Amino acid sequence: MLNIAIRFSNIYNRYKMDSYADDVLVVWFAHGKIAGWYKHARVYENIQTLSEDTGRVYSTYNIVSREAVLIPLEQREYWGVKWRYVYYPTDDRDRIFVERVLEYIDKHERYLRFVSQKSEEELNNLDENRLTGEDVEHLGKYRRNQEAFRRQLIRKYDGKCCICPCGINMTEVLMASHIKPWADSDCNEKLSSCNGLLLCPNHDKLFDKFLISFDDDGKILISEKLKKNSPHLFNISKNTRIEVDESMKPFLAFHRAKFFDKK
């Protein structure tokens, strides 16, 4: 959503009489950095409204796209952009800048393809000495991003296993665990702290194998298999819980579905 009018007349003459344009690339900047982009978007010149049956407006927008990429904060690169609102790069002097932006997007998407074609275990075990060309750079970026994801979770959970009453606080052994599994997550979800729990090795393995899960109130769900195998040895009981905020609930719902499928 942009929620300000876009002047098509500032883009191309052929859009002057149109109410919207299709197949548009929209690049978002924040604080001088590329924050993300929409590809193949429909862009309306004027703000659209989405209303309930009562006629009450509850959402406004003027960009629609099914292909969105959000760059995590710690990965955003500074471009020195200082304009506000909408910038229309139409002059010849903008050509070099636009080419740089397109090259950046293309390179980032090649990185996403590199990552999406492999499991998390494969990526963690890759030997960079066996890679060539851009793949070496992609692997380095993946490892930096994973370390950034882990740092986010360490800050979020104060350097402790987030399962109460565990609380192990040796960060050297704590695991950055995805709630919605890596293989099922899109490029944004893979690095979102909303999709992560900081867990000790025992709890990480139980969670990863869907032997435990959590409801939206943070109360633990224990599989029948674990119930039959002395859960107290893993510091698990019916009173075990985690703190849950709204942003985590969609990911927990996905994990619970897998948990119940395994039963």
Secondary structure, DSSP 8 states (H G I E B T S, - for coil): ---S---GGGT-GGGTT-SEEEEEEEEEEETTEEEEEEEEEEEEEEEEEEE-TT--EEEEEEEE-SEEEE--GGG--B------S-----SGGGHHHHHHHHHHHHHHHHHHHHHHTS-HHHHHH--GGG--THHHHHHHHHHHHHHHHHHHHHHHTTTS-SSBTT----TTT-EEEESS-GGG--TTGGG-GGGEEEE-HHHHHHHHTTSEEE-TTSBEEE-HHHHTS-GGGGT--TT-B----GGGHHHHHHHHHHHHHH-
